[in-house]
Amino acid sequence: MLGGLLRGFRVGVTSHRRSQDLIEALERRGAEVLHAPVLTIAPVEQDQGLLADTRRTIAAQPDLAIITTAYGMRRWLEVADAAGLGDALQDSLAGASLYVRGPKARGAVRAAGLADAGIAHDETTSTLVDLVLRDAGGRLDGRRVVVQLHGYTDRGQLDRLREAGAELVTVTPYRWVRPEGDDRVEALIAAVCEGALDVVTFTSAPAVDALFSTAHELGVHRELVGALRRRVATAAVGPVTAAPLEAAGLSPWIPERYRMGALVKLVTDNLERRAVRSVETPAGTVALRGRAVTVAGSELFLAPAAMLLFRTLLDAGGAVVPRETLARLVSPSASNHALDMAVNRLRGALPDPQLVQTVVKRGYRLRVTAR
């Protein structure tokens, strides 16, 4: 059963870390995956800044420490151990009140033999800062606070801590970098703009920013956002990741639990709800499931432009779709010639070209029959 849930659907994956887990989970459900890691994590040996951050933490002997990610906490301790600073870092953190952003961060803190003083109920940094300030009575004057960042700096939350009087030390256990010599991001953007994906998944806010930045560089940012609004869904692992998507006017799918497994389930459930749309035609039952079209039991896959036209005609349920509407789908200039060529290619891909009927001076319709 699991293997067919997403058959016919095509999913874009933008994550680098743990991407294989996400890809395998989607492919087990039958999805076709287009993987384009838009950011990678800089190797530890290239990031001497973390050791400088660690020495500052040890020297500060912090009163409070904010831990945002399990991966960041583990990596911080590993790098400190390798540099001979592990015991000193452990001692400095043991003397601080530790606040964690979620259960995974709490698990990493406890695995290190430390205890936490509080956890954000919704796994967001803003709520965690709310908790810190509430416990401190609203002011942190003169208190030394260490904040473990997570590849994406939420400067607004750092400003809140500074405004409350905190003396901040920030620690960056990993940094996001753009992959070099890899054209998969460009391929992902092209697939979105063509409507050749059903959904794109995101597991970090920096990945969203990097994707939009690349689209700007390619001169297709407007087309990308337009396609994500109209034709290709977005899914984010949590509200922090979703924030830049929402700022662009999108409505991403966000699971109630901010976990990879919950993200996969949400994507599966939402795509399944779109799973099969069908009509009866003279050629037999025509059904659409994701990227796959079935005509009288035979499955075929259409090119992106042809699929866009076919989906629109199928959604109309046999009603006439105006030429102007269809032309805008296949050509930025709404060219009639481009539309005619696209319709001809669609007809050529179908087992019965007469399924797409011309309505003179009006548009096109899918030939349907009563059930």
C-alpha positions as a printed Julia matrix, in Angstrom:
371×3 Matrix{Float64}:
   0.0    0.0     0.0
   2.77   2.42    0.98
   4.5    2.08   -2.4
   1.59   3.54   -4.38
   0.41   6.45   -2.26
   2.4    9.04   -4.22
   2.57   7.27   -7.58
   2.42   9.87  -10.33
   3.52  12.76   -8.12
   6.81  14.62   -8.48
   8.37  16.23   -5.39
  11.24  18.7    -5.18
  13.64  18.28   -2.22
  15.9   21.23   -1.35
  17.59  19.94    1.81
  21.2   18.84    2.14
  21.51  17.4     5.65
  19.36  14.29    6.1
  18.11  14.65    2.54
  18.52  10.93    1.89
  16.04  10.08    4.66
  13.47  12.41    3.13
  14.08  11.21   -0.42
  13.84   7.54    0.54
  10.61   8.12    2.48
   9.02   9.83   -0.52
  10.28   7.27   -3.03
   8.99   4.39   -0.87
   5.55   5.95   -1.34
   6.0    6.0    -5.12
   6.93   9.66   -5.67
   9.46  10.79   -8.25
  11.95  13.06   -6.47
  13.95  15.93   -7.93
  16.77  16.62   -5.45
  18.48  20.0    -5.59
  20.36  20.88   -2.37
  20.44  24.67   -2.42
  22.77  24.92    0.59
  25.34  22.65    2.16
  27.0   22.78    5.57
  30.56  24.11    5.6
  33.03  21.44    6.85
  34.26  21.87   10.4
  37.9   22.06    9.37
  37.08  25.11    7.24
  35.35  26.9    10.09
  37.9   28.15   12.59
  35.33  30.68   13.75
  33.66  28.0    15.86
  36.81  27.55   17.95
  36.96  31.31   18.5
  33.29  31.22   19.56
  34.09  28.36   21.95
  36.99  30.22   23.59
  34.75  33.28   24.06
  32.1   31.08   25.69
  34.62  29.56   28.1
  36.03  32.98   28.99
  32.56  34.47   29.52
  31.43  31.8    32.03
  27.8   32.43   30.91
  24.82  32.81   33.19
  22.42  31.56   30.5
  22.78  29.49   27.33
  20.22  29.12   24.54
  20.55  25.89   22.53
  18.57  25.89   19.29
  19.44  22.6    17.53
  20.56  19.12   18.48
  22.91  18.91   15.52
  24.5   22.25   16.43
  24.98  21.19   20.06
  26.59  17.87   19.1
  28.85  19.44   16.54
  29.92  22.19   18.93
  30.95  19.65   21.56
  32.72  17.44   19.0
  34.79  20.34   17.63
  35.63  21.51   21.15
  36.74  18.0    22.14
  38.93  17.7    19.05
  40.65  20.98   19.95
  41.19  20.0    23.58
  38.52  22.44   24.81
  35.77  19.93   25.56
  36.1   19.78   29.34
  36.38  23.55   29.71
  33.3   24.07   27.52
  31.35  21.44   29.44
  32.22  23.12   32.74
  31.18  26.58   31.52
  27.82  25.29   30.24
  27.23  23.3    33.43
  27.31  26.55   35.38
  24.69  28.19   33.16
  20.91  27.88   32.97
  20.31  26.11   29.65
  17.2   26.79   27.57
  16.42  24.54   24.59
  14.3   25.13   21.51
  12.77  21.67   21.28
  12.9   17.98   22.29
  15.83  17.16   19.99
  17.93  19.98   21.41
  16.95  18.85   24.91
  18.07  15.31   24.05
  21.47  16.55   22.87
  21.92  18.63   26.03
  21.04  15.71   28.28
  23.25  13.34   26.28
  26.11  15.68   27.13
  25.37  15.22   30.84
  23.76  18.66   31.21
  20.29  19.69   32.36
  17.98  22.25   30.82
  16.0   24.91   32.64
  13.23  25.33   30.05
  11.97  24.38   26.59
   9.95  26.25   23.94
   6.55  24.59   23.63
   6.35  25.28   19.89
  10.04  24.79   19.02
  10.57  28.38   17.86
  13.37  30.74   18.87
  10.95  33.6    19.52
   9.01  31.55   22.07
  12.27  30.43   23.67
  13.37  34.04   24.08
   9.93  34.82   25.55
  10.55  32.1    28.15
  14.05  33.34   28.97
  12.82  36.91   29.46
   9.83  35.8    31.52
  12.01  33.72   33.84
  14.39  36.66   34.19
  11.6   39.07   35.08
  11.9   40.88   31.77
  15.48  42.14   32.23
  18.91  40.57   31.7
  21.07  43.5    32.77
  24.71  42.43   33.04
  23.92  38.76   32.51
  26.12  36.85   30.09
  24.03  34.91   27.57
  25.39  32.43   25.01
  23.2   31.73   21.97
  23.92  28.72   19.75
  22.84  29.73   16.26
  21.59  27.27   13.66
  22.85  28.33   10.24
  20.25  31.08    9.97
  20.64  34.08   12.25
  17.35  35.38   13.65
  18.66  38.88   14.34
  15.33  40.03   15.73
  15.61  37.62   18.66
  19.23  38.6    19.31
  18.15  42.25   19.37
  15.47  41.43   21.95
  18.08  39.89   24.24
  20.44  42.84   23.83
  17.63  45.33   24.47
  16.89  43.46   27.72
  20.48  44.15   28.81
  22.14  40.82   27.98
  25.85  40.57   27.18
  25.68  38.22   24.19
  28.1   35.63   22.92
  26.92  33.91   19.73
  28.17  30.5    18.63
  27.82  29.2    15.05
  28.51  25.43   14.97
  27.71  25.23   11.26
  27.3   27.64    8.39
  25.3   27.27    5.2
  27.22  27.67    1.94
  26.05  27.62   -1.67
  27.14  24.43   -3.51
  29.55  25.11   -6.35
  29.56  23.5    -9.76
  26.05  22.12   -9.35
  23.25  23.02  -11.77
  20.53  21.08   -9.98
  19.15  24.25   -8.36
  18.67  25.81  -11.78
  16.93  22.61  -12.91
  14.62  22.74   -9.88
  13.71  26.37  -10.56
  12.99  25.55  -14.21
  10.79  22.61  -13.17
   8.78  24.83  -10.81
   8.32  27.55  -13.43
   7.15  24.92  -15.95
   4.7   23.43  -13.45
   6.58  20.12  -13.65
   6.47  19.51   -9.87
   3.57  18.99   -7.49
   5.28  20.27   -4.34
   8.68  21.55   -3.19
   9.83  20.7     0.36
  12.0   22.88    2.59
  13.7   22.02    5.89
  15.52  25.31    6.55
  14.76  29.01    6.09
  18.19  29.7     4.53
  17.33  27.21    1.78
  14.26  29.26    0.89
  16.32  32.44    0.8
  19.0   30.76   -1.33
  16.43  29.45   -3.81
  14.85  32.9    -4.19
  18.3   34.49   -4.48
  19.28  32.09   -7.28
  16.0   32.81   -9.06
  16.8   36.55   -8.85
  20.23  35.91  -10.36
  18.62  33.96  -13.21
  16.03  36.7   -13.77
  13.07  34.39  -13.06
  12.13  35.26   -9.47
   8.71  36.6   -10.46
   7.98  33.49  -12.53
   9.14  31.2    -9.72
   6.96  32.82   -7.05
   4.02  32.98   -9.46
   4.28  29.25  -10.16
   4.53  28.49   -6.41
   1.38  30.52   -5.82
  -0.69  29.01   -8.6
   0.52  25.56   -9.55
   3.25  24.08   -7.31
   2.66  23.67   -3.58
   5.32  24.32   -0.93
   5.86  22.36    2.29
   7.99  23.51    5.24
   9.11  21.45    8.23
   8.11  24.21   10.68
   7.13  27.89   11.06
  10.71  29.19   11.07
  11.33  27.54    7.71
   7.93  28.71    6.47
   8.5   32.38    7.36
  10.32  33.46    4.14
   7.77  31.53    2.06
   4.91  33.35    3.77
   6.74  36.66    3.35
   6.63  35.98   -0.41
   2.86  35.59   -0.26
   2.84  31.78   -0.29
   0.82  29.43    1.93
   3.14  26.51    2.69
   1.97  23.25    4.22
   3.32  23.01    7.79
   2.96  19.86    9.93
   1.7   20.17   13.5
   4.85  18.43   14.73
   8.0   19.94   13.28
   9.61  16.67   12.27
  10.75  15.09    9.01
   8.31  12.19    9.41
   5.41  14.56   10.01
   6.42  16.53    6.92
   6.39  13.37    4.78
   2.97  12.39    6.13
   1.52  15.85    5.48
   2.85  15.9     1.91
   1.45  12.41    1.33
  -1.98  13.24    2.8
  -2.33  16.52    0.9
  -1.23  15.07   -2.43
  -3.5   12.06   -1.97
  -6.44  14.41   -1.6
  -5.57  15.62   -5.09
  -4.9   12.08   -6.17
  -7.41  11.11   -8.8
  -9.68  13.28  -10.88
 -11.53  11.45  -13.59
 -14.11  11.96  -16.33
 -15.79   9.66  -18.83
 -14.93  10.28  -22.47
 -15.59   8.54  -25.81
 -12.11   7.01  -25.43
 -12.94   5.63  -21.98
 -12.26   6.86  -18.44
  -9.63   9.6   -18.32
  -7.99  10.07  -14.91
  -5.26  12.38  -13.65
  -3.03  11.5   -10.71
  -0.17  13.89  -10.16
   1.97  13.78  -13.32
   0.33  10.59  -14.64
  -2.62  10.52  -17.04
  -4.58   7.3   -17.5
  -6.8    6.82  -20.54
  -8.9    3.65  -20.57
  -6.41   2.0   -18.2
  -3.26   2.96  -20.14
  -0.87   5.31  -18.33
   1.06   8.08  -20.06
   3.2   11.0   -18.92
   2.82  14.38  -20.59
   5.41  17.11  -21.06
   5.0   20.03  -18.63
   3.19  22.41  -21.02
   0.89  19.66  -22.27
   0.17  18.59  -18.7
  -0.74  22.15  -17.72
  -3.24  22.39  -20.59
  -4.65  18.94  -19.92
  -5.09  19.6   -16.2
  -6.94  22.84  -16.95
  -9.25  21.18  -19.46
  -9.93  18.27  -17.11
 -10.72  20.64  -14.23
 -13.27  22.33  -16.48
 -15.11  19.01  -16.71
 -16.1   19.4   -20.35
 -16.83  23.12  -20.24
 -15.15  25.37  -22.78
 -11.94  27.0   -21.59
 -11.32  30.33  -23.41
  -8.31  30.59  -25.69
  -7.04  33.59  -23.71
  -6.97  31.57  -20.49
  -5.07  28.7   -22.06
  -2.69  30.98  -23.95
  -1.57  32.62  -20.71
  -0.62  29.18  -19.37
   1.79  28.36  -22.17
   3.21  31.73  -23.2
   4.13  34.87  -21.22
   2.89  36.92  -24.18
  -0.36  34.91  -24.41
   0.53  34.09  -28.03
  -2.17  32.32  -30.06
   0.51  30.62  -32.15
   2.2   29.21  -29.03
  -1.19  27.95  -27.81
  -1.98  26.24  -31.12
   1.4   24.52  -31.11
   0.93  23.38  -27.5
  -2.57  22.0   -28.2
  -1.24  20.13  -31.24
   1.5   18.57  -29.09
  -1.08  17.6   -26.44
  -3.31  15.96  -29.05
  -0.33  14.1   -30.47
   0.49  12.67  -27.03
  -3.04  11.39  -26.38
  -4.24   8.02  -27.71
  -7.24   9.79  -29.23
  -6.47  13.33  -30.5
 -10.19  14.06  -30.68
 -10.36  14.1   -26.88
  -9.39  17.78  -27.1
 -12.12  19.5   -29.09
 -11.87  22.92  -30.73
 -14.81  25.25  -30.12
 -14.57  27.79  -32.94
 -13.92  31.38  -31.85
 -14.19  30.39  -28.22
 -11.53  27.93  -27.05
 -11.09  24.26  -26.29
 -12.86  21.61  -24.27
 -12.3   18.02  -23.2
 -14.87  15.73  -24.83
 -16.73  14.08  -22.0
 -19.75  11.78  -21.85
 -22.38  11.26  -19.19
 -21.48   8.7   -16.57
